[in-house]
Amino acid sequence: MENRINKLFNSKKKNILSVYFTAGFPNLNDTLTIIQELENSGVDMIEIGMPFSDPLADGPTIQRSSEIALENGMTIKLLFGQLKDIRINPPSNANAIAPPFSRGNSELPLVLMGYLNPVLQYGMENFCKDASALGISGVIIPDLPLQEYLDEYKSIFEKHNLKNIFLITPQTSEARIRLIDEHSSGFIYMVSSASTTGAKSGIGADQELYFKRIQSMALKNPTVIGFGISDNKTFSKACESANGAIIGSAFIKAIDGSKDLKKDIKDFVKGILGERALV
């Protein structure tokens, strides 16, 4: 079966919107509701954060969401339990109009993002096997060294049809970017600046030069820009230089303390996509 990440980038080349949320936040059992509303609102890909007590790449907003999620009791095992029916389609009915997303018929690429320690505690082989069985398309582990992945884990990821997504930054050397591109087959996550998530907003001249440098390299993998993407303006700007963009901290803020989660998600996505939103 074709990996959903590849399917997405083969069918849509520009303006891909990926949204990150922390599993277990704001409430422990909000996972399926958030996925459902993001999919129904026109998002192209969803990153599900696996909360960790020491998230190196995350700024205060996502750190706080991870702390709350852990306090709520979220674990990888519990998250996998919540996702167990995400890909099981309901029985077909020739007379029925195809419904919007409901439990069991998600078709978007779902990407797990987290840190190496909890994954190793779960067991890398078991983690990849269980994630693949749930229909997860890819994994982002920012603190997994490239060489360690190549030496120990690449074969496991490939066996289970999971894409391992690597991050690059403005400081990443061309040689390393080329190596990442060579050993990737999903997309490359372009961190827009040398900072944690949510630390900066807007896209400055230095970032534009970085984006142009990556464009000029003509990488074989699609690129998606993250960190500092928070509204329609920054999303549109990022999409001029990459296949799409990822929004995390701004979305976490939008659902923090929400009294009407479905409405707030729809409103947020509409604010990012404008007329392209499905609501």
N, C-alpha and C positions, 0 to 999 in steps of 0.2 A: 504494500500500500504506500502511495506517495506521501511523504511527510507533509503535513499541512503548512509548514513554513515555506517549503519549496513551492507548494501549490499556490500559496498567496503571492509570492514574489514573481512567479511565472505568469500570473494572471493580472497583476497590478504592479505597475512600475513606479508610481509616484504617489505622494500624499497619503502614505500608509500611516495610520494612527495606532500606536500601541499605548495602552494605559497600564500602569503598575498599581497594584494595591497590596496591602499587607494582609495575609490570611489571618482571620481572627480579630480583625479591627473593622469597624468600631466595636462590633460584638462577635462573639465566638462563632455563631452560626450564620453570619452574613455572607459567607463565601459564594454560595450558589446564587443568591439574590444579586450580588454585585456583578458576577459573570453574566447573568441573564440580562440585566439592564444595560451593561456595556455592549453586549452583542446586539440587543434590540435597538440600540441608539446609533449604531453605525461604526463602532470601533472595529479595526481590522485584526488586531492581535492583542492578547491579554497576558501580562506578566503577573504571576502570583508570587508574592514575597513570602518566603518561609522565615518567620521571625527568629532572630538570634540575639543573644545578649551583648555581643560585641561587633556590631555591623560596621566594618572599617570604611566602606565607601559611602555610607549614608549620613546625611545631615540630620539636624535636630528633629525635623518633622517626621521623617521615616523612623528614626531611632525611637521617638516617643510612641509611634504606632506599634513598633515591635515590642516595646516594653508592655504596652497595654495588651497586645495580643498574647504575650507570654503569661501575663497575669490572668488573662481570660482562660488560659489552659491550652492554647494552641501548640500542637506538635506536628511533626511530619506525618506520623501515623494517623493522627486525627484528621489532618488535611486530606490525606489519601482516602480516608473513610468518607469524607464529605464529597469527594470527587468521584466516587466509585460508579455512579450511574450517569456521569456527564456525557458519555458518548453512546449510550444505549438508546437507540431510536425507538419511539413508540410504534406499535403496529400501524401499518399503512392503511389508509381508508381512501379508496378511490373517489369517494364523493365529498371528501373533506378538503377544505382550503388549507394549504400548508400554513401551520401556525408560526408565530414568532417563536423565538427561543423559549423553551420550557425545559424542565428537568429532563435530561436525557437526549436532547437533540442539538447540542452545541456543535458547530462546525469550525469555529475559529481556532487558529493555532493558540495553544496554551503553553506558556513558558514559565518554568519554575525558576525563581531567583533566590539564592541564599548563599550560605557560607559553608566552607569545607568541613568544619568540625562536626556539625550535626549530621551531615551526609555520611561522613566516615563512621559516626556512631551507629547510624542506621545500617551501614554496609553498602559500599558503592555498587556492587553487583545487585544486591537486593533493591537498592534505591532505583537503579536504572530499569530493572525488570518490572518493578511495581509501577513506576511512573509510566513506562511504555504501555503497560496493560491498561492504564487509565486513559490512554490517548494523549498523554503529554507529548508535545512536539520538540521541546528543547529545554535546555538548562543553562542558566548563567550562574557561575560560581566565581566571583571576582578574585578570590584568594587562592584559586587552584593554579599553580604554576604551569606554564605552557609545557615545559619539558617533562614534568611529572605526568601531565595528561597524556602526552605522546608515549611515554615509556610504560605507563601502568593502566591507563583507563580508556584510551581511544578505542581499542578493540571492543570494550564493553559497551560504550556508547553506540558504536556502529552496529553491533549485534542486535541492539534493542531499538534501532532506528531513531535515536535521539540526537539532536543537534546540540553540540557544545558551543555556546556563544562566547567569544572572547571580546574583551574591551580594549580599545585603544584610546590614547589621549594625545593632546598636542605635543607631549614630550616623548611619545613612542617613536623609536627610530624607524627609518624606512626598512631596514633589514628585518626588524621584528614584525613590522606590519606585513611585509611580504611573506614571512614565515607563517603568521597567523592566517593570512589569506590562503596560503597553500594547503593548510590543514583544516580549513573550515569549509562547511558546505551548507550553511544556513544563512546567516547574515553576520555582519560585523557591527558591534555596538560602539559607535563613536562618542566617547565622552567629550562634551563640548569644551570643557575647561579643566584645569588641574585643581579641582575642588570637590567637596562632597555634594551629594544631591541636595538641591534646594538652596545652595549657598549663594548662587547668583541668578539673576533674571535678566533677560535680554541677550542679544547677540551683538558683540562688539567687533571692531575691526580685526583684532588679533584672531578671533574665532573664525571670521570669514576667510582670513588667509589660510588658516588650518584646514577649513573645509575645502578650499580650492586646491590645496596641496594634495589632499586625499583624492579629490576628483581627478587630478592630473595623473595619478598613479594607475588609473584604469584597472581597479581590482576586479577579480572575477566574481566576488561575492557582493550582494547588495549591502548597502550601509544604512544604518538608522542612527539618528542623533539623539542623545539623551543628556540630561543634566541641564537645567536652566530653561527648559521648554515649559511654558506655563499658560499660554493663551493663544488665541488665533494668530496674532502677529508673529510670535516666536515660532509657532508651529509652521506657519506658511513660509517663514524665512528659512527655517531648517530644511524644509522640503525642497527648496530651490537647489540645495547642495547635496541632498541624499535622497534615498528612496522613501524615507519617512522619518518620524520622530516619536520619541517616547516621553510620556508625561507621568510623573510620579508624585512628587511632593505637593504639587498644586491640586491633584485629585484627592490626596489624603486630606488636605485642608478642607476641601469641598464637602467631604462626607463626615468629617469630625463633628460629633455632636448632632448629627442629622436627626431631624424629627420625621422626615419623609425621605427615606433613602432612595427609593425609586425615582421620585421627582428630582431630587438633587443630582442624581447621576445623569438623568436625561438633560437637565438644564446645563450641567457642566459640559457634556459632550457637544451639545448644540452650540455652546459658546466657543468651543474649539473648532468645530467643523463648519459652523454657519449653515449655509443652505445645503451642504452635503450630509448633514445629520439626518437620521431616519425617523426623527420624531417631530 
